Amino acid sequence: MTTAPQRTWLFPVLRAVPAAVVALGITFSADHSATLGFLSLGAFAIATGVVVATGALRGAYPRGPFLLQGSLLVIGGIFALVSAREEVPALISVTSVIIGAGGIIELVVGLRARGRLAGARDWIFVGTASALFAVAVLLIPADFSQTVGAPGDGFPPLTASVILVGALGAYAAIVAVYLVIAGLSLKWASPASTTVSEA
């Protein structure tokens, strides 16, 4: 299936929007609690899932796998919002499953489409970044807590939730910047290179 360049390049840019919002929200928030992590993850997953599923239905992505990815992200995002609470172990598990599952699907599709589809390189990058982030999340000790600075300085302790939520913001920022560049690259590419197949 061949899609117009306008439709092809637009969806990576649209995917960058929720990632950028989450990255900025976490960066400028003093609250790095598990609850904020659940809410940020849920909103990011739902918005990303809707964009990906819509892009698959409109021919901007290979339909089958990206429709599956979008659906899983939306379901996972809803679960994250419903599960929002101050439980770091649960946040670690939910984050790893949602981001990891979506990343693996995207990585596999990108590898299969390498050399055939213009977006394959971008899917490989985002999929790899997501999979690595999911693994890194699992390595965070849920009970981690370390005092920052000298006693009496008034600095809050560095906890697992602070690390995890901060890492989520950093991951979202990297994805946002990359997807904007990827979308603009597709916009400026030749129409022939924007062909998408029913992979």
Residue pairs with C-beta under 8 A, 6 or more apart in sequence:
1 59
1 195
1 196
1 197
1 198
2 194
2 195
2 196
3 58
3 59
3 60
3 194
3 195
3 196
4 191
4 194
5 186
5 187
5 189
5 191
5 194
6 187
7 58
7 59
7 60
8 60
8 118
8 119
8 186
8 194
8 196
9 183
9 184
9 185
9 186
9 187
9 194
10 60
10 183
11 51
11 52
11 54
11 55
11 60
11 61
11 183
12 119
12 122
12 179
12 180
12 182
12 183
12 186
13 179
13 180
13 183
13 184
14 51
14 55
15 48
15 51
15 52
15 175
15 179
16 175
16 176
16 177
16 179
16 180
16 183
17 47
17 176
18 43
18 44
18 47
18 48
18 51
19 44
19 48
19 172
19 173
19 175
19 176
19 179
20 172
20 173
20 176
21 43
22 40
22 43
22 44
22 168
22 169
22 172
23 169
23 170
23 172
23 173
23 176
25 40
25 169
26 32
26 36
26 40
26 165
26 166
26 168
26 169
26 172
27 169
27 173
29 36
32 161
32 162
32 165
32 166
33 86
33 161
33 165
34 85
34 86
34 87
34 88
34 90
34 91
34 161
34 164
34 165
35 84
35 85
35 86
36 165
37 91
37 95
37 161
37 164
37 165
37 168
38 80
38 81
38 83
38 84
38 85
38 91
38 94
39 80
39 81
39 84
40 165
40 168
40 169
40 172
41 77
41 80
41 91
41 94
41 95
41 98
41 99
41 168
42 77
42 78
42 79
42 80
42 81
42 84
43 77
43 81
44 77
44 172
45 73
45 74
45 76
45 77
45 80
45 98
45 99
45 102
46 73
46 74
46 77
46 78
46 81
47 77
48 70
48 73
48 77
48 102
49 69
49 70
49 71
49 72
49 73
49 74
49 75
49 76
49 77
49 102
50 70
50 74
51 70
52 61
52 66
52 69
52 70
52 73
53 66
53 67
53 69
53 70
53 71
53 74
54 70
55 61
55 66
55 70
56 62
56 63
56 64
56 66
56 67
56 70
57 63
57 67
59 196
60 196
61 119
61 196
62 109
62 113
62 117
62 196
62 197
62 198
62 199
63 198
64 198
64 199
65 105
65 106
65 108
65 109
65 199
66 105
66 106
66 109
68 105
69 101
69 102
69 105
69 106
72 98
72 101
72 102
72 105
73 98
73 102
76 94
76 97
76 98
76 101
76 102
77 98
79 94
79 98
80 94
80 98
83 90
83 94
88 142
88 143
88 159
88 160
88 161
88 164
89 142
91 161
91 164
92 137
92 138
92 140
92 142
92 160
92 164
95 134
95 137
95 164
95 168
96 134
96 135
96 137
96 138
97 134
99 130
99 133
99 134
99 137
99 171
100 130
100 131
100 133
100 134
100 135
102 130
103 126
103 127
103 128
103 129
103 130
103 131
103 133
103 134
104 127
104 130
104 131
105 127
106 123
106 126
106 127
106 130
107 123
107 124
107 127
107 128
107 130
107 131
108 127
109 120
109 123
109 127
109 199
110 119
110 120
110 121
110 122
110 123
110 124
110 125
110 127
111 120
111 124
112 199
113 119
113 120
113 123
113 197
113 199
114 120
114 121
114 124
116 197
117 195
117 196
117 197
117 199
118 186
118 189
118 193
118 194
118 195
119 182
119 186
119 196
122 178
122 179
122 182
125 178
125 182
126 175
126 178
126 179
129 171
129 174
129 175
129 178
130 171
130 175
133 167
133 171
136 167
137 164
137 167
140 160
140 163
140 164
140 167
141 160
142 160
143 160
144 158
144 159
144 160
144 163
145 157
145 158
145 159
145 160
146 157
146 158
146 159
147 155
147 157
147 158
148 155
148 156
148 157
148 158
149 155
156 162
186 193
186 194
